[in-house]
Amino acid sequence: AMVQPDWKRLIAYSSVSHLGFTMVGIFALNFDGLRGGVLQMINHGISTGALFLLVGIVYERRHTRLISEYGGLSKQMPIFATFFLIFTMSSIGLPMLNGFVGEVTILMGAIKITTPFLGMSPLWWPILAATGIVLGAAYMLWLYQRTMFGELSNPKNQDLADCNAREIGYLLPLVAMALWIGLYPTPFFRTMQAPVDKLVRQVEGTYYSAPVASATLPEQHASSSEHTPEPGESH
């Protein structure tokens, strides 16, 4: 991804990275890993979808996706640059945006992995996952620096129109979703809690769902678990 000359293909690499990180959470097969993986799939649709839309906006104006053809776009297209910054930060997991919540929750699940896989100690999985986050941030920030900062040296970019009302209209709801998940993910965790809890119980009989942050519903656990009578207790 660091040497990819095509704007859209580089974002596609970030998409693959997101899905790989999602698989880490899913195959952790614990509560935090699974719910983080599910949330990260939602985040992937928001962040990567928005980045592809933004690339499409520029391609519609210039008909090229080569990164070398751009530079200094923040001076000519400040609204576009702002949207691109928000979704770049969302993609790399900046706190207060949706990507951060999903990545941290997956890492919490990866830390709890206890079974060796492919001969590797379970300790390596969160380390490798965190390394992927760092590399993802590196190439996404490199993309932003190459396209948005610097001098507007290419004369073909000097007459580019900024985002119009239609484009702003379909990007703003995605910004709202990214902020909603980043600042208040509880409704999303609450919705997925019951199916995730059921799935983990099926694959790990000793699993029990302990309260985690503000996203748990203790009353659901109490109602869903079977009551085992104590000796001498009447039915």
C-alpha atoms as a printed R data frame, in Angstrom:
    type eleno elety resid chain resno       x       y       z
1   ATOM     1    CA   ALA     A     1   0.000   0.000   0.000
2   ATOM     2    CA   MET     A     2   2.875   2.400   0.760
3   ATOM     3    CA   VAL     A     3   4.087   2.230  -2.862
4   ATOM     4    CA   GLN     A     4   0.656   2.145  -4.517
5   ATOM     5    CA   PRO     A     5   0.396   4.973  -7.101
6   ATOM     6    CA   ASP     A     6  -3.389   4.722  -7.501
7   ATOM     7    CA   TRP     A     7  -5.589   6.610  -5.027
8   ATOM     8    CA   LYS     A     8  -8.505   4.173  -5.185
9   ATOM     9    CA   ARG     A     9  -6.340   1.063  -4.972
10  ATOM    10    CA   LEU     A    10  -4.595   2.359  -1.865
11  ATOM    11    CA   ILE     A    11  -7.963   2.804  -0.168
12  ATOM    12    CA   ALA     A    12  -8.848  -0.726  -1.307
13  ATOM    13    CA   TYR     A    13  -5.774  -1.952   0.582
14  ATOM    14    CA   SER     A    14  -7.085  -0.200   3.684
15  ATOM    15    CA   SER     A    15 -10.381  -2.003   3.128
16  ATOM    16    CA   VAL     A    16  -8.602  -5.374   3.131
17  ATOM    17    CA   SER     A    17  -6.778  -4.331   6.299
18  ATOM    18    CA   HIS     A    18 -10.083  -3.507   8.014
19  ATOM    19    CA   LEU     A    19 -11.568  -6.871   7.115
20  ATOM    20    CA   GLY     A    20  -8.437  -8.680   8.293
21  ATOM    21    CA   PHE     A    21  -8.717  -6.889  11.611
22  ATOM    22    CA   THR     A    22 -12.384  -7.868  11.738
23  ATOM    23    CA   MET     A    23 -11.429 -11.523  11.296
24  ATOM    24    CA   VAL     A    24  -9.066 -11.282  14.275
25  ATOM    25    CA   GLY     A    25 -12.020 -10.245  16.405
26  ATOM    26    CA   ILE     A    26 -14.355 -12.901  15.028
27  ATOM    27    CA   PHE     A    27 -11.887 -15.763  15.449
28  ATOM    28    CA   ALA     A    28 -11.039 -14.645  18.960
29  ATOM    29    CA   LEU     A    29 -14.377 -16.342  19.740
30  ATOM    30    CA   ASN     A    30 -15.006 -14.304  22.837
31  ATOM    31    CA   PHE     A    31 -17.539 -11.620  23.635
32  ATOM    32    CA   ASP     A    32 -15.331  -8.567  23.094
33  ATOM    33    CA   GLY     A    33 -13.717  -9.939  19.948
34  ATOM    34    CA   LEU     A    34 -16.996 -10.860  18.283
35  ATOM    35    CA   ARG     A    35 -18.862  -7.680  19.077
36  ATOM    36    CA   GLY     A    36 -15.833  -5.648  18.035
37  ATOM    37    CA   GLY     A    37 -15.689  -7.574  14.759
38  ATOM    38    CA   VAL     A    38 -19.363  -6.958  14.042
39  ATOM    39    CA   LEU     A    39 -19.015  -3.255  14.839
40  ATOM    40    CA   GLN     A    40 -15.889  -3.002  12.708
41  ATOM    41    CA   MET     A    41 -17.804  -4.361   9.716
42  ATOM    42    CA   ILE     A    42 -20.268  -1.497  10.176
43  ATOM    43    CA   ASN     A    43 -17.378   0.944  10.549
44  ATOM    44    CA   HIS     A    44 -15.782  -0.417   7.399
45  ATOM    45    CA   GLY     A    45 -18.928   0.295   5.424
46  ATOM    46    CA   ILE     A    46 -19.034   3.867   6.715
47  ATOM    47    CA   SER     A    47 -15.367   4.858   6.502
48  ATOM    48    CA   THR     A    48 -14.235   2.997   3.396
49  ATOM    49    CA   GLY     A    49 -17.506   3.700   1.603
50  ATOM    50    CA   ALA     A    50 -17.086   7.415   2.260
51  ATOM    51    CA   LEU     A    51 -13.455   7.356   1.091
52  ATOM    52    CA   PHE     A    52 -14.470   5.686  -2.168
53  ATOM    53    CA   LEU     A    53 -17.173   8.329  -2.633
54  ATOM    54    CA   LEU     A    54 -14.575  11.054  -2.125
55  ATOM    55    CA   VAL     A    55 -12.230   9.497  -4.661
56  ATOM    56    CA   GLY     A    56 -15.165   9.378  -7.057
57  ATOM    57    CA   ILE     A    57 -15.771  13.094  -6.529
58  ATOM    58    CA   VAL     A    58 -12.214  13.923  -7.593
59  ATOM    59    CA   TYR     A    59 -12.223  11.404 -10.440
60  ATOM    60    CA   GLU     A    60 -15.402  12.959 -11.820
61  ATOM    61    CA   ARG     A    61 -13.537  16.263 -12.102
62  ATOM    62    CA   ARG     A    62 -10.074  15.096 -13.211
63  ATOM    63    CA   HIS     A    63 -10.585  11.590 -14.653
64  ATOM    64    CA   THR     A    64  -7.409  10.258 -13.070
65  ATOM    65    CA   ARG     A    65  -6.678   8.464  -9.810
66  ATOM    66    CA   LEU     A    66  -2.890   8.775  -9.861
67  ATOM    67    CA   ILE     A    67  -1.684  10.209  -6.562
68  ATOM    68    CA   SER     A    68   1.179  11.965  -8.348
69  ATOM    69    CA   GLU     A    69  -1.362  14.077 -10.266
70  ATOM    70    CA   TYR     A    70  -2.544  15.753  -7.082
71  ATOM    71    CA   GLY     A    71  -1.154  17.874  -4.275
72  ATOM    72    CA   GLY     A    72  -2.311  20.978  -2.472
73  ATOM    73    CA   LEU     A    73  -5.997  20.159  -2.961
74  ATOM    74    CA   SER     A    74  -6.855  21.581   0.463
75  ATOM    75    CA   LYS     A    75  -6.242  25.060  -0.962
76  ATOM    76    CA   GLN     A    76  -8.548  24.549  -3.937
77  ATOM    77    CA   MET     A    77 -11.123  22.235  -2.307
78  ATOM    78    CA   PRO     A    78 -11.220  22.965   1.457
79  ATOM    79    CA   ILE     A    79 -14.615  21.320   2.037
80  ATOM    80    CA   PHE     A    80 -13.484  18.192   0.218
81  ATOM    81    CA   ALA     A    81 -10.226  18.172   2.208
82  ATOM    82    CA   THR     A    82 -12.183  18.421   5.474
83  ATOM    83    CA   PHE     A    83 -14.382  15.450   4.604
84  ATOM    84    CA   PHE     A    84 -11.370  13.468   3.458
85  ATOM    85    CA   LEU     A    85  -9.568  14.236   6.722
86  ATOM    86    CA   ILE     A    86 -12.538  13.111   8.829
87  ATOM    87    CA   PHE     A    87 -12.858   9.778   7.045
88  ATOM    88    CA   THR     A    88  -9.107   9.223   6.945
89  ATOM    89    CA   MET     A    89  -9.036   9.657  10.723
90  ATOM    90    CA   SER     A    90 -12.077   7.410  10.993
91  ATOM    91    CA   SER     A    91 -10.335   4.747   8.924
92  ATOM    92    CA   ILE     A    92  -7.181   4.733  11.052
93  ATOM    93    CA   GLY     A    93  -9.076   4.726  14.349
94  ATOM    94    CA   LEU     A    94  -8.810   8.230  15.787
95  ATOM    95    CA   PRO     A    95 -10.507   8.507  19.218
96  ATOM    96    CA   MET     A    96 -14.038   9.966  19.121
97  ATOM    97    CA   LEU     A    97 -14.628   8.407  15.694
98  ATOM    98    CA   ASN     A    98 -16.154   5.046  14.849
99  ATOM    99    CA   GLY     A    99 -12.978   3.193  13.915
100 ATOM   100    CA   PHE     A   100 -11.456   3.679  17.353
101 ATOM   101    CA   VAL     A   101 -14.276   1.895  19.184
102 ATOM   102    CA   GLY     A   102 -14.194  -1.129  16.892
103 ATOM   103    CA   GLU     A   103 -10.415  -1.488  16.966
104 ATOM   104    CA   VAL     A   104 -10.097  -1.148  20.730
105 ATOM   105    CA   THR     A   105 -12.880  -3.673  21.321
106 ATOM   106    CA   ILE     A   106 -11.228  -6.165  18.958
107 ATOM   107    CA   LEU     A   107  -7.892  -5.682  20.734
108 ATOM   108    CA   MET     A   108  -9.623  -6.351  24.052
109 ATOM   109    CA   GLY     A   109 -10.872  -9.620  22.595
110 ATOM   110    CA   ALA     A   110  -7.467 -10.498  21.097
111 ATOM   111    CA   ILE     A   111  -5.764 -10.010  24.459
112 ATOM   112    CA   LYS     A   112  -8.120 -12.619  25.926
113 ATOM   113    CA   ILE     A   113  -7.168 -15.306  23.375
114 ATOM   114    CA   THR     A   114  -5.718 -18.265  25.302
115 ATOM   115    CA   THR     A   115  -5.423 -20.988  22.630
116 ATOM   116    CA   PRO     A   116  -2.222 -21.132  20.517
117 ATOM   117    CA   PHE     A   117  -2.799 -20.971  16.765
118 ATOM   118    CA   LEU     A   118  -0.341 -22.010  14.022
119 ATOM   119    CA   GLY     A   119   2.217 -22.647  16.733
120 ATOM   120    CA   MET     A   120   2.138 -19.006  17.851
121 ATOM   121    CA   SER     A   121   1.714 -17.841  21.404
122 ATOM   122    CA   PRO     A   122  -1.657 -16.101  21.976
123 ATOM   123    CA   LEU     A   123   0.304 -13.018  23.028
124 ATOM   124    CA   TRP     A   124   1.347 -12.414  19.430
125 ATOM   125    CA   TRP     A   125  -2.163 -11.855  18.090
126 ATOM   126    CA   PRO     A   126  -2.829  -8.477  19.748
127 ATOM   127    CA   ILE     A   127   0.739  -7.437  18.892
128 ATOM   128    CA   LEU     A   128   0.272  -8.267  15.204
129 ATOM   129    CA   ALA     A   129  -3.145  -6.602  15.197
130 ATOM   130    CA   ALA     A   130  -1.707  -3.423  16.717
131 ATOM   131    CA   THR     A   131   1.085  -3.459  14.123
132 ATOM   132    CA   GLY     A   132  -1.548  -3.518  11.391
133 ATOM   133    CA   ILE     A   133  -3.171  -0.436  12.910
134 ATOM   134    CA   VAL     A   134   0.145   1.437  12.871
135 ATOM   135    CA   LEU     A   135   0.894   0.499   9.253
136 ATOM   136    CA   GLY     A   136  -2.633   1.435   8.207
137 ATOM   137    CA   ALA     A   137  -2.240   4.848   9.794
138 ATOM   138    CA   ALA     A   138   1.105   5.303   8.033
139 ATOM   139    CA   TYR     A   139  -0.124   4.774   4.486
140 ATOM   140    CA   MET     A   140  -3.419   6.628   4.965
141 ATOM   141    CA   LEU     A   141  -1.659   9.678   6.410
142 ATOM   142    CA   TRP     A   142   0.884   9.438   3.587
143 ATOM   143    CA   LEU     A   143  -1.997   9.539   1.098
144 ATOM   144    CA   TYR     A   144  -3.524  12.585   2.763
145 ATOM   145    CA   GLN     A   145  -0.184  14.389   2.871
146 ATOM   146    CA   ARG     A   146   0.529  13.705  -0.804
147 ATOM   147    CA   THR     A   147  -2.888  14.778  -2.070
148 ATOM   148    CA   MET     A   148  -4.010  17.568   0.257
149 ATOM   149    CA   PHE     A   149  -0.845  19.337   1.414
150 ATOM   150    CA   GLY     A   150   1.930  21.090  -0.462
151 ATOM   151    CA   GLU     A   151   1.768  23.470  -3.379
152 ATOM   152    CA   LEU     A   152  -1.013  23.386  -5.955
153 ATOM   153    CA   SER     A   153   1.599  22.864  -8.668
154 ATOM   154    CA   ASN     A   154  -0.464  20.982 -11.247
155 ATOM   155    CA   PRO     A   155  -2.311  23.574 -13.369
156 ATOM   156    CA   LYS     A   156  -5.056  21.019 -14.098
157 ATOM   157    CA   ASN     A   157  -6.076  21.180 -10.439
158 ATOM   158    CA   GLN     A   158  -6.313  24.954 -10.197
159 ATOM   159    CA   ASP     A   159  -9.869  25.126 -11.517
160 ATOM   160    CA   LEU     A   160 -11.327  22.176  -9.617
161 ATOM   161    CA   ALA     A   161 -14.715  22.886  -8.054
162 ATOM   162    CA   ASP     A   162 -15.212  22.093  -4.381
163 ATOM   163    CA   CYS     A   163 -17.958  19.769  -3.130
164 ATOM   164    CA   ASN     A   164 -21.414  20.876  -4.226
165 ATOM   165    CA   ALA     A   165 -24.626  20.700  -2.203
166 ATOM   166    CA   ARG     A   166 -25.508  17.209  -3.455
167 ATOM   167    CA   GLU     A   167 -22.112  15.803  -2.510
168 ATOM   168    CA   ILE     A   168 -22.181  17.470   0.903
169 ATOM   169    CA   GLY     A   169 -25.689  16.094   1.395
170 ATOM   170    CA   TYR     A   170 -24.666  12.460   1.048
171 ATOM   171    CA   LEU     A   171 -21.410  12.847   3.007
172 ATOM   172    CA   LEU     A   172 -22.874  14.559   6.086
173 ATOM   173    CA   PRO     A   173 -24.963  11.533   7.212
174 ATOM   174    CA   LEU     A   174 -21.815   9.401   7.076
175 ATOM   175    CA   VAL     A   175 -19.990  11.952   9.242
176 ATOM   176    CA   ALA     A   176 -22.892  11.844  11.695
177 ATOM   177    CA   MET     A   177 -22.732   8.035  11.843
178 ATOM   178    CA   ALA     A   178 -18.972   8.074  12.400
179 ATOM   179    CA   LEU     A   179 -19.359  10.530  15.282
180 ATOM   180    CA   TRP     A   180 -22.347   8.686  16.759
181 ATOM   181    CA   ILE     A   181 -20.514   5.368  16.950
182 ATOM   182    CA   GLY     A   182 -17.336   7.054  18.157
183 ATOM   183    CA   LEU     A   183 -19.004   9.029  20.932
184 ATOM   184    CA   TYR     A   184 -21.917   6.788  21.936
185 ATOM   185    CA   PRO     A   185 -21.572   3.168  20.736
186 ATOM   186    CA   THR     A   186 -23.871   1.752  23.437
187 ATOM   187    CA   PRO     A   187 -26.986   1.379  21.193
188 ATOM   188    CA   PHE     A   188 -24.978  -0.636  18.681
189 ATOM   189    CA   PHE     A   189 -23.446  -2.878  21.348
190 ATOM   190    CA   ARG     A   190 -26.856  -3.309  22.964
191 ATOM   191    CA   THR     A   191 -28.407  -4.448  19.682
192 ATOM   192    CA   MET     A   192 -25.737  -7.057  18.999
193 ATOM   193    CA   GLN     A   193 -25.333  -8.265  22.603
194 ATOM   194    CA   ALA     A   194 -27.912 -11.075  22.583
195 ATOM   195    CA   PRO     A   195 -26.852 -12.762  19.299
196 ATOM   196    CA   VAL     A   196 -23.144 -12.389  20.106
197 ATOM   197    CA   ASP     A   197 -23.687 -13.792  23.586
198 ATOM   198    CA   LYS     A   198 -25.608 -16.747  22.144
199 ATOM   199    CA   LEU     A   199 -22.899 -17.485  19.584
200 ATOM   200    CA   VAL     A   200 -20.083 -17.415  22.120
201 ATOM   201    CA   ARG     A   201 -22.016 -19.687  24.471
202 ATOM   202    CA   GLN     A   202 -22.361 -22.206  21.641
203 ATOM   203    CA   VAL     A   203 -18.619 -22.374  20.971
204 ATOM   204    CA   GLU     A   204 -17.402 -22.046  24.553
205 ATOM   205    CA   GLY     A   205 -19.520 -23.730  27.166
206 ATOM   206    CA   THR     A   206 -17.702 -22.124  30.078
207 ATOM   207    CA   TYR     A   207 -18.321 -18.606  28.774
208 ATOM   208    CA   TYR     A   208 -20.207 -16.145  30.878
209 ATOM   209    CA   SER     A   209 -20.993 -12.576  29.957
210 ATOM   210    CA   ALA     A   210 -19.535 -10.179  32.494
211 ATOM   211    CA   PRO     A   211 -20.504  -6.478  32.474
212 ATOM   212    CA   VAL     A   212 -18.237  -4.532  30.130
213 ATOM   213    CA   ALA     A   213 -18.289  -0.714  30.242
214 ATOM   214    CA   SER     A   214 -21.725   0.733  29.549
215 ATOM   215    CA   ALA     A   215 -22.673  -1.536  26.691
216 ATOM   216    CA   THR     A   216 -23.964  -4.503  28.713
217 ATOM   217    CA   LEU     A   217 -27.482  -5.308  29.781
218 ATOM   218    CA   PRO     A   218 -27.315  -7.233  33.054
219 ATOM   219    CA   GLU     A   219 -31.050  -7.799  33.109
220 ATOM   220    CA   GLN     A   220 -30.849  -9.665  29.807
221 ATOM   221    CA   HIS     A   221 -28.242 -12.020  31.177
222 ATOM   222    CA   ALA     A   222 -30.342 -12.656  34.231
223 ATOM   223    CA   SER     A   223 -33.419 -13.437  32.189
224 ATOM   224    CA   SER     A   224 -31.653 -15.526  29.549
225 ATOM   225    CA   SER     A   225 -29.639 -17.746  31.894
226 ATOM   226    CA   GLU     A   226 -31.236 -20.839  33.345
227 ATOM   227    CA   HIS     A   227 -31.701 -21.006  37.087
228 ATOM   228    CA   THR     A   228 -30.022 -23.996  38.720
229 ATOM   229    CA   PRO     A   229 -31.752 -24.886  42.007
230 ATOM   230    CA   GLU     A   230 -29.616 -25.324  45.080
231 ATOM   231    CA   PRO     A   231 -29.790 -28.640  46.996
232 ATOM   232    CA   GLY     A   232 -32.965 -28.686  49.042
233 ATOM   233    CA   GLU     A   233 -34.551 -25.867  47.060
234 ATOM   234    CA   SER     A   234 -38.087 -26.601  45.945
235 ATOM   235    CA   HIS     A   235 -39.065 -26.342  42.267
